[in-house]
Amino acid sequence: MSTKDLLKEVLDGASKLILYRGIVHRPGIREVIGIAKELLKENPSLGVIYSLYGDLYSILLNYAIENGAFQDLWRRVLTDAVAYDENAFSLISERYGFEAVGDSLAWEALQELKWLKTLSRLDVVGAVKEVVDVDLAHFEGCLKSYESSARGLKGAREDLIYLWDREDVQMVRYLSEYYRSNGCGIFGQYTAFRWVVEGCEGHLEGIRNVDPVTFDELIGYRDERQVVIDNTQAFLKGLPASNVLLYGDRGTGKSSTVKALLNEYSGQGLRMVEVRRGDMPFLHDIIDSVRNRGLKFILFFDDLSFDEMETNYKELKSILEGGVEALPPNAVVYATSNRRHLVKEYLQDNDSEELHSRDTKEEKLSLADRFGITVTFSTPDQRKYLDIVKGLAERFGLDVDWNVLREQAIKWAMWHNGMSPRSARQFIDHMRYKLAR
């Protein structure tokens, strides 16, 4: 096939898209199609070609820097566009799997994937050279492969690039199974989200830099964490799972435990929505945003507590149990708090002039009771604190005599934030800095 025939096939296919029609407007793909249109004109404008290619070059190089990609940039950008696109095929696949995809939908998906495969093999630089005899700086090879160049690509999305190497008959099932495991749209692009309000409307926004903490980094509290892990695994398997309250002193690793769950199980379809105190009036909207998705969501309330005069806690209480609207089966609530009962109590609560003061007090205390599982993270004693210090020192390979390290760790706890896993980590980080000087 000649270059011009290939360009014509690309433009013809773009005009016939039904499912993936939004892809042609995505950065990078938009510029490639624009260059193809210009090259097929009787008198192509070099100015237009240079302008479009300059934009394309910038898009691909920024992608390389952000994602740590040093080769196959064009195919990777195209792969991401397919991975994140929301359409009838991707949404049905995410929620129900390939077996729910009807024959007519599978056929249309196949035709469009064939076109996308053709597009993935288009050599823009070579086409410009052949049609208008202009040499353009190639975007490939601009970023060398070395470990510290960037954060690296998400593993599942990295595997999806092999979609373009599969036989046509395999492509639809392969992509459908990808959507089922990893989601599509914003839920395929990110693993964690926050609620953002603009004007009178709100929406979920992906969090780009998620705390990378893993369970391997968390020393101690093994039994407490195992309770949370077991509940999460049941949730992912579609078995009965409870809402969880992680209660305990500051710095004991409650929040890190929940965030480590996301990093451990995001590849199995787990996602997390951070719900802040100011988001309480939108709690039902947040739930509606995830209700009909095929993924599993933890609604994460970090450092949850309410002042005496606040009534927002009633929204959460009704969602947890007892309200008309229940949590959907693909969502659970995980909360951390330094307060066992979540709502502040005062001495006057025990000496109130209200006729039914006991009822008022019981209502305040009932929020914590709505969580099916409560896991307590207590401040470690000296032995447990030093075990954490020792475990972290071994993990980071600190070459320090244990007796010296032990003495310094105890002093650090006395001078700073007491004995806690957080304090132990801060001490080890301080020692790593001292030894590296």
PLY file of the C-alpha trace (Angstrom):
ply
format ascii 1.0
element vertex 437
property float x
property float y
property float z
element edge 436
property int vertex1
property int vertex2
end_header
0.00 0.00 0.00
1.35 3.43 -0.96
1.78 6.16 1.63
-1.07 8.22 0.17
-3.37 5.19 0.13
-2.53 4.61 3.80
-3.27 8.25 4.63
-6.60 8.00 2.82
-7.46 4.84 4.79
-6.66 6.66 8.03
-8.92 9.61 7.21
-11.70 7.40 5.89
-11.66 5.27 9.05
-11.68 8.32 11.31
-14.87 9.58 9.70
-16.66 6.25 10.31
-15.93 5.85 14.02
-18.95 5.25 16.26
-17.59 3.91 19.54
-14.18 5.58 19.65
-15.12 8.78 17.85
-13.87 10.89 20.77
-10.32 9.60 20.24
-9.73 11.72 17.13
-9.89 14.86 19.29
-7.30 13.70 21.83
-3.91 15.48 21.88
-1.44 13.72 19.60
-4.04 11.83 17.58
-5.65 15.12 16.56
-2.31 16.38 15.19
-1.54 13.16 13.29
-4.91 13.24 11.56
-4.37 16.93 10.77
-1.02 16.15 9.14
-2.63 13.33 7.14
-5.31 15.73 5.84
-2.70 18.30 4.84
-0.51 15.75 3.05
-3.47 14.66 0.89
-4.11 18.18 -0.37
-3.00 19.05 -3.88
-0.57 21.65 -2.54
0.27 20.80 1.10
1.28 23.76 3.24
4.69 23.27 4.85
3.78 25.90 7.43
0.72 23.92 8.54
2.72 20.67 8.61
5.51 22.20 10.68
2.98 23.72 13.08
1.07 20.46 13.57
4.24 18.41 13.89
5.68 20.86 16.40
2.60 20.35 18.56
2.81 16.57 18.11
6.52 16.53 18.99
5.87 18.48 22.17
2.95 16.23 23.18
4.94 13.04 22.67
8.05 14.30 24.45
6.01 15.54 27.43
4.37 12.13 27.54
7.78 10.46 27.54
8.99 12.61 30.44
5.84 12.17 32.55
5.55 8.44 32.01
9.16 7.32 31.73
8.58 6.03 28.19
11.63 6.03 25.94
10.35 4.14 22.90
7.15 3.47 20.92
5.82 6.89 21.95
3.17 7.09 19.24
1.78 3.63 19.99
1.77 4.36 23.72
-0.20 7.59 23.30
-2.69 5.74 21.10
-2.88 2.89 23.62
-3.66 5.31 26.45
-6.41 6.90 24.39
-8.04 3.49 23.93
-7.51 2.53 27.59
-9.21 5.67 28.91
-12.04 6.04 26.41
-15.57 5.69 27.76
-18.01 4.23 25.26
-20.66 1.50 25.15
-18.08 -1.25 24.61
-15.67 -0.16 27.35
-18.39 0.52 29.93
-20.20 -2.80 29.36
-16.87 -4.61 29.49
-15.89 -2.88 32.74
-19.11 -3.69 34.53
-20.08 -7.09 33.14
-17.13 -8.53 31.22
-16.73 -9.82 27.68
-19.55 -12.36 27.98
-22.06 -9.49 28.16
-20.83 -7.87 24.92
-23.38 -8.52 22.17
-22.37 -9.72 18.71
-23.18 -6.45 16.95
-21.22 -4.43 19.51
-18.26 -6.81 19.29
-18.32 -6.54 15.49
-18.28 -2.72 15.59
-15.49 -2.74 18.17
-13.46 -5.04 15.94
-13.83 -2.78 12.88
-12.68 0.24 14.85
-9.80 -1.62 16.46
-8.62 -2.68 13.01
-8.53 0.99 12.03
-6.72 1.90 15.24
-4.14 -0.82 14.49
-3.57 0.78 11.08
-3.20 4.16 12.76
-0.70 2.71 15.25
1.57 1.69 12.35
1.52 5.05 10.61
5.00 6.59 10.36
4.24 10.32 10.33
7.87 11.40 9.85
8.31 8.97 6.97
5.04 10.06 5.34
6.08 13.74 5.43
9.45 12.83 3.91
7.88 10.84 1.09
5.07 13.27 0.19
6.74 16.70 0.53
10.45 15.69 0.85
10.94 17.35 4.24
13.12 15.87 6.99
11.61 16.24 10.45
13.36 15.60 13.74
12.08 12.24 14.95
10.43 12.01 18.37
11.78 8.50 19.00
15.07 8.21 20.86
14.88 11.60 22.55
14.76 10.06 26.03
17.37 7.47 26.91
16.44 4.46 29.00
17.73 4.85 32.52
16.14 3.94 35.83
15.81 7.40 37.35
14.37 9.13 34.30
10.74 8.93 35.48
8.20 7.13 37.60
7.45 4.39 35.08
4.24 3.23 33.46
1.41 1.47 35.18
1.98 -2.24 34.67
-1.44 -3.18 33.28
-1.45 -0.26 30.85
2.08 -1.16 29.78
0.84 -4.63 28.83
-2.00 -3.18 26.76
0.47 -1.89 24.15
0.66 -5.48 22.88
-2.95 -5.11 21.75
-1.66 -3.89 18.39
0.41 -7.05 17.88
-2.51 -9.44 18.35
-4.52 -11.13 15.64
-7.71 -9.26 14.74
-9.98 -11.97 16.18
-8.22 -11.74 19.57
-8.28 -7.96 19.93
-11.85 -7.50 21.10
-11.71 -10.08 23.90
-8.25 -8.92 24.99
-9.36 -5.29 25.27
-12.67 -6.21 26.93
-10.84 -8.20 29.60
-8.51 -5.23 30.15
-11.49 -2.96 30.80
-13.00 -5.52 33.16
-9.86 -5.60 35.31
-8.72 -1.98 35.05
-11.78 0.11 34.22
-12.09 2.85 31.64
-12.40 6.63 31.55
-11.08 8.44 34.60
-11.27 5.20 36.61
-8.89 3.53 34.17
-6.50 6.47 34.27
-6.27 6.98 38.05
-6.59 4.83 41.14
-7.45 7.55 43.70
-9.88 10.45 43.51
-11.15 13.52 45.33
-14.41 15.45 44.99
-14.08 18.87 43.35
-16.83 21.50 43.31
-16.99 24.07 40.52
-19.87 26.48 40.86
-22.93 24.48 41.85
-21.67 21.22 40.35
-19.18 18.69 41.60
-17.24 15.82 40.07
-14.52 13.32 40.87
-10.97 14.35 39.97
-8.11 11.89 39.65
-5.14 12.21 42.02
-1.95 12.06 39.99
0.64 11.47 42.73
-0.72 8.83 45.09
1.25 8.03 48.23
3.30 4.97 47.14
3.42 3.37 50.61
3.31 -0.43 50.61
2.83 -3.04 53.33
6.50 -3.99 53.05
7.34 -0.53 54.39
5.02 -0.79 57.39
6.63 -2.50 60.37
4.59 -3.84 63.27
0.80 -4.01 63.82
0.65 -7.16 61.68
-2.47 -8.56 63.33
-4.33 -5.25 63.10
-3.47 -4.83 59.42
-4.42 -8.41 58.62
-7.99 -7.74 59.77
-8.22 -4.86 57.29
-6.54 -6.87 54.51
-8.89 -9.85 54.99
-11.95 -7.60 54.83
-10.66 -5.92 51.67
-9.94 -9.23 49.97
-13.49 -10.38 50.74
-14.81 -7.12 49.28
-12.82 -7.60 46.06
-14.15 -11.16 45.71
-17.75 -9.95 46.02
-18.17 -11.57 49.44
-19.81 -9.81 52.41
-17.49 -7.07 53.69
-17.78 -4.54 56.48
-17.23 -0.83 56.80
-14.05 -0.36 58.83
-13.02 2.16 61.49
-9.30 2.33 62.22
-9.03 3.99 65.60
-5.94 4.86 67.59
-3.24 7.32 68.51
-1.58 9.60 66.01
1.37 8.27 64.07
0.47 4.61 64.44
-0.02 3.96 60.71
-3.79 3.97 60.35
-3.86 6.09 57.19
-0.81 4.36 55.74
-2.58 1.02 56.15
-5.53 2.17 54.04
-3.30 3.74 51.38
-1.19 0.58 51.20
-4.36 -1.35 50.35
-4.79 0.76 47.23
-1.22 0.16 46.08
-1.55 -3.56 46.78
-4.90 -4.17 45.09
-5.42 -1.48 42.43
-4.50 -4.09 39.83
-7.47 -6.16 41.02
-9.91 -3.32 40.41
-9.69 -1.46 43.73
-10.11 2.32 43.67
-10.24 4.92 46.45
-12.20 8.14 46.86
-10.90 10.53 49.50
-13.86 12.13 51.27
-13.04 15.23 53.30
-15.19 16.83 55.97
-16.33 19.56 53.58
-17.51 16.91 51.12
-20.21 15.57 53.46
-23.06 17.53 51.81
-22.09 15.84 48.52
-21.78 12.33 49.91
-24.78 11.04 47.96
-23.39 12.57 44.74
-20.04 10.90 45.35
-21.73 7.55 45.81
-23.79 8.05 42.66
-20.56 8.68 40.72
-19.29 5.16 41.47
-22.54 3.24 41.89
-22.81 1.79 38.38
-19.13 1.09 37.75
-17.55 -2.34 37.51
-14.73 -1.53 39.95
-14.62 -1.63 43.76
-14.36 1.62 45.72
-13.16 2.46 49.21
-14.67 5.75 50.41
-11.82 6.94 52.62
-12.52 9.31 55.50
-9.14 10.22 56.97
-8.90 11.66 60.49
-12.68 11.59 60.85
-14.25 13.53 63.71
-17.08 15.98 64.21
-17.56 18.93 66.53
-20.53 19.00 68.90
-22.63 21.39 66.80
-22.00 19.67 63.47
-24.81 17.62 61.99
-22.99 16.32 58.89
-22.25 13.11 60.74
-25.90 12.19 60.30
-25.37 11.95 56.52
-22.62 9.40 57.02
-24.60 7.53 59.68
-27.59 7.11 57.38
-25.37 5.82 54.59
-23.62 3.32 56.83
-26.85 1.82 58.10
-30.42 2.83 58.60
-31.12 5.28 55.78
-33.34 4.82 52.75
-30.29 4.98 50.45
-27.78 2.21 51.07
-24.19 1.90 49.95
-23.96 0.11 46.59
-22.33 -3.35 46.70
-19.19 -1.99 45.01
-18.42 0.53 47.79
-17.33 0.37 51.43
-16.37 3.04 53.95
-12.96 3.01 55.62
-12.31 5.73 58.19
-9.44 6.63 60.50
-9.84 8.62 63.68
-8.09 9.52 66.91
-11.48 9.48 68.65
-13.23 6.24 69.43
-16.72 7.71 69.15
-15.94 10.23 66.36
-18.19 13.00 67.74
-16.71 15.20 70.47
-18.18 14.71 73.92
-18.19 17.28 76.71
-18.82 17.03 80.42
-22.05 18.98 80.05
-23.37 16.15 77.91
-23.63 14.16 81.16
-25.39 16.99 82.99
-27.73 18.32 80.34
-31.03 20.06 80.98
-32.48 18.50 77.84
-35.42 16.26 78.70
-34.03 13.32 76.73
-30.32 13.99 77.18
-29.53 10.27 77.19
-31.04 9.96 73.71
-28.90 12.87 72.49
-25.76 11.28 73.85
-26.63 7.88 72.38
-27.19 9.47 68.96
-23.70 10.98 69.04
-22.10 7.71 70.07
-24.01 5.61 67.56
-21.95 6.73 64.53
-18.95 4.61 65.51
-21.26 1.66 66.15
-22.33 1.70 62.49
-18.91 0.39 61.44
-18.91 -3.40 61.26
-15.22 -3.64 62.15
-13.21 -1.42 64.50
-9.44 -1.96 64.54
-7.44 -0.31 67.32
-3.89 0.95 66.73
-2.41 1.63 70.16
0.77 3.57 70.86
3.61 1.02 71.04
5.54 0.45 74.22
9.33 0.83 74.16
9.93 -2.76 73.06
7.56 -2.53 70.11
8.88 0.91 69.20
12.44 -0.40 69.09
11.30 -3.43 67.05
9.93 -1.00 64.46
13.18 0.99 64.50
15.18 -2.20 64.03
12.96 -3.41 61.19
13.26 -0.10 59.36
17.03 0.00 59.89
17.35 -3.46 58.35
15.09 -2.55 55.47
17.18 0.49 54.56
20.48 -1.23 55.27
21.74 1.11 57.99
25.26 0.11 59.01
25.06 1.23 62.65
25.75 -0.71 65.83
22.39 -1.68 67.34
23.25 -0.45 70.82
24.11 2.99 69.43
20.99 3.03 67.26
18.83 1.93 70.18
20.11 4.71 72.43
19.65 7.35 69.73
16.12 6.08 68.94
15.04 6.43 72.57
16.48 9.95 72.74
14.70 10.84 69.50
11.37 9.72 70.93
11.93 11.76 74.08
12.93 14.91 72.22
10.39 14.74 69.42
7.01 13.06 68.98
7.07 10.17 71.39
7.14 6.48 70.54
5.16 5.69 67.41
5.77 4.13 63.98
5.81 7.62 62.49
8.44 8.77 64.97
10.50 5.64 64.23
10.37 6.35 60.49
11.35 9.99 61.05
14.30 8.86 63.18
15.48 6.37 60.55
15.18 9.01 57.81
17.27 11.34 59.98
19.92 8.65 60.45
20.00 7.90 56.74
20.65 11.58 56.07
23.43 11.72 58.68
25.15 8.63 57.30
24.91 9.90 53.71
26.67 13.19 54.45
0 1
1 2
2 3
3 4
4 5
5 6
6 7
7 8
8 9
9 10
10 11
11 12
12 13
13 14
14 15
15 16
16 17
17 18
18 19
19 20
20 21
21 22
22 23
23 24
24 25
25 26
26 27
27 28
28 29
29 30
30 31
31 32
32 33
33 34
34 35
35 36
36 37
37 38
38 39
39 40
40 41
41 42
42 43
43 44
44 45
45 46
46 47
47 48
48 49
49 50
50 51
51 52
52 53
53 54
54 55
55 56
56 57
57 58
58 59
59 60
60 61
61 62
62 63
63 64
64 65
65 66
66 67
67 68
68 69
69 70
70 71
71 72
72 73
73 74
74 75
75 76
76 77
77 78
78 79
79 80
80 81
81 82
82 83
83 84
84 85
85 86
86 87
87 88
88 89
89 90
90 91
91 92
92 93
93 94
94 95
95 96
96 97
97 98
98 99
99 100
100 101
101 102
102 103
103 104
104 105
105 106
106 107
107 108
108 109
109 110
110 111
111 112
112 113
113 114
114 115
115 116
116 117
117 118
118 119
119 120
120 121
121 122
122 123
123 124
124 125
125 126
126 127
127 128
128 129
129 130
130 131
131 132
132 133
133 134
134 135
135 136
136 137
137 138
138 139
139 140
140 141
141 142
142 143
143 144
144 145
145 146
146 147
147 148
148 149
149 150
150 151
151 152
152 153
153 154
154 155
155 156
156 157
157 158
158 159
159 160
160 161
161 162
162 163
163 164
164 165
165 166
166 167
167 168
168 169
169 170
170 171
171 172
172 173
173 174
174 175
175 176
176 177
177 178
178 179
179 180
180 181
181 182
182 183
183 184
184 185
185 186
186 187
187 188
188 189
189 190
190 191
191 192
192 193
193 194
194 195
195 196
196 197
197 198
198 199
199 200
200 201
201 202
202 203
203 204
204 205
205 206
206 207
207 208
208 209
209 210
210 211
211 212
212 213
213 214
214 215
215 216
216 217
217 218
218 219
219 220
220 221
221 222
222 223
223 224
224 225
225 226
226 227
227 228
228 229
229 230
230 231
231 232
232 233
233 234
234 235
235 236
236 237
237 238
238 239
239 240
240 241
241 242
242 243
243 244
244 245
245 246
246 247
247 248
248 249
249 250
250 251
251 252
252 253
253 254
254 255
255 256
256 257
257 258
258 259
259 260
260 261
261 262
262 263
263 264
264 265
265 266
266 267
267 268
268 269
269 270
270 271
271 272
272 273
273 274
274 275
275 276
276 277
277 278
278 279
279 280
280 281
281 282
282 283
283 284
284 285
285 286
286 287
287 288
288 289
289 290
290 291
291 292
292 293
293 294
294 295
295 296
296 297
297 298
298 299
299 300
300 301
301 302
302 303
303 304
304 305
305 306
306 307
307 308
308 309
309 310
310 311
311 312
312 313
313 314
314 315
315 316
316 317
317 318
318 319
319 320
320 321
321 322
322 323
323 324
324 325
325 326
326 327
327 328
328 329
329 330
330 331
331 332
332 333
333 334
334 335
335 336
336 337
337 338
338 339
339 340
340 341
341 342
342 343
343 344
344 345
345 346
346 347
347 348
348 349
349 350
350 351
351 352
352 353
353 354
354 355
355 356
356 357
357 358
358 359
359 360
360 361
361 362
362 363
363 364
364 365
365 366
366 367
367 368
368 369
369 370
370 371
371 372
372 373
373 374
374 375
375 376
376 377
377 378
378 379
379 380
380 381
381 382
382 383
383 384
384 385
385 386
386 387
387 388
388 389
389 390
390 391
391 392
392 393
393 394
394 395
395 396
396 397
397 398
398 399
399 400
400 401
401 402
402 403
403 404
404 405
405 406
406 407
407 408
408 409
409 410
410 411
411 412
412 413
413 414
414 415
415 416
416 417
417 418
418 419
419 420
420 421
421 422
422 423
423 424
424 425
425 426
426 427
427 428
428 429
429 430
430 431
431 432
432 433
433 434
434 435
435 436
